[in-house]
Amino acid sequence: MRALLFFVIPFLTGCAHNELLHVTDSDFHSRQIERELNFYVANFSTYATNHFYVGETKTDRGELVKALVYWKEPRILMNYGELNNDVTAGAEIFAWQGHHLKLDRDTVDTPEDIAGSTYLVTHRQWVDWMEQCLSKGKMYVVSLDEATKIYPNTDRTKADNE
C-alpha cells in the first residue's frame, strides 16, 4: 500500500501544477525567457545577482513552450510558459504559471505529509527537479541593477514577499 501511495499521491496532489515534470534538455530557443527573467528579478528579487537554471519540459520544433526554472538564490522552483511575441508590456507575469515551490516552505518529508495539498511536494521530489534543472538546464545570470533598468517602473515592495 505504501508503494502505491508513493506513485499515486504526486498525481493526486497536483504537484508542480498537475503533472510530473521532467527536464528534457537545454537545447532550445526562446524568444522571451531573458525578458521574463529580467521582469521577474525587477519585481521580486532582493539579490544583486540572480542565477536561473531553465530546463525545458516541452518544446515545439526547438522552440521553448514550457520549462521548469530553478532560481538558485531563494531556492525556488517555478513553472514557465513561453508567451507570444505580441504580448503587451505588463503581461510578463503570466509567463510564471501556478504556485512556486520554495525549499522548506513547500516541501515535506513524506508523501503522507502532503495530506491532499496541491501546494506541497516531498523534499526528495523538489531536490530531484532542482538537480534536473542544474544538470540539464541552461543557466542565465540576471543582475538586479540591469533588470531594474529594463523595468524601471516596477513596484519593488513585491520583492519583500518572495
HELIX and SHEET records of a PDB file:
HELIX    1   1 ARG A    2  THR A   13  1                                  12    
HELIX    2   2 CYS A   15  ASN A   18  1                                   4    
HELIX    3   3 ILE A   33  PHE A   44  1                                  12    
HELIX    4   4 GLU A   92  ALA A   95  5                                   4    
HELIX    5   5 PRO A  111  ILE A  114  1                                   4    
HELIX    6   6 HIS A  123  LYS A  136  1                                  14    
HELIX    7   7 LEU A  144  ILE A  150  1                                   7    
HELIX    8   8 ARG A  156  ASN A  161  5                                   6    
SHEET    1   A 5 TRP A  96  LYS A 102  0                                        
SHEET    2   A 5 ILE A  76  GLY A  81 -1                                        
SHEET    3   A 5 GLU A  63  TRP A  71 -1                                        
SHEET    4   A 5 THR A  49  ASP A  60 -1                                        
SHEET    5   A 5 LYS A 138  SER A 143 -1                                        
SHEET    1   B 2 THR A 107  VAL A 108  0                                        
SHEET    2   B 2 VAL A 121  THR A 122  1                                        
END                                                                             
